[in-house]
Amino acid sequence: MAVIELQPALAAAIKAAHKAATILQHYAQRRDELTIDFKMHNDLVSEADQEAESAIKAVLQAQCPDYGLIGEETGGSAQGDAFWVIDPLDGTTNFLHGLPFYVVSIALVAKAGARLDNGHTTETVEPIIGLVYDPNRNECFTACYGEGAWLNHSRIQCSQPQHLKDALLSTGFPFREFNFADQYQPMMLQAMRKTRGLRRIGAAALDLAWVACGRFDGYWEMGLAPWDVAAGTLIAREAGALCQDLYQQEPWPASGDIYCAWPALAHQMHEQFIAPHLTRRKGPSPQWMQG
């Protein structure tokens, strides 16, 4: 495998995210002109998503042609030693309703055994670059594997509450698939009783970025997609958080069942209100997790 150069790839991701954000903010002022399609129940897509993804792909394919690319809207392949995983608009429903909680999410995921130019070698298929850009606040959350996490030009770390009773958590309700609602509902009830409070902002990548910078103390959700969590997982991990598969079966939560917090708090979350209500997940991990 060739050595993966992290900073040039991150620079390409930043450029691509800003290109996409310009498109999103243009459409944000013209929401009544958008054509909205339904991929499935409560899973929406518009020209904003599609044009933003096309802009991201154009930049990344021009500047990093050796990497594969998987986009939420257009699919793709996990070819090469590493591949991009893209969500051009995480928080589409918020965006379409004028709620200013949506982001561009871009991750570079490396195959197992990939050599990085900072001396690290990946042990599994896992994210090595993560970017979450919030255009409404001009906040760019970034991370490179083994190099920490950043908000614009400032280093960030997750918060470190000692007990659940002192923690403000974020979550996401079932919205697209409901076959796990019977597991999720008792988790939410227990979390309401055991913590300082719950919030639901409707954009998983932003949830993870806000755990990374300490705005939320922890987060969990079920039924997401890889592009929802790939970038945020690395950013949270590099900020000191434990970010794992709810079922503890995958090296990172590519199947979209996720919990995240400072390690001591994450263990309390999992033991006290997550694990007691889990049943075995149905369905395989994404195929590219095996590559």
Protein Blocks (a to p, Z undefined) as FASTA:
>chain_A
ZZddfklmmmmmmmmmmmmmmmmmmmmmmmmmpccddfbghiacdfklmmmmmmmmmmmm
mmmmmbccddfklgpadedjbdcdddfbghklmmmnopacdcddddddddehiacfeopa
cfbdcdfbdcdddfklopacdddehiapaehjaccdddddfbfklpccdddddfkbcklm
mmmmmmmmmmmmmmnbdcdehpaklmmmmmmnomagbdcdehiafklmmmmmmmmmmnop
acddfklpafbdflopacdddfklmmmmmmmmmmmmpccdediddfklmZZ
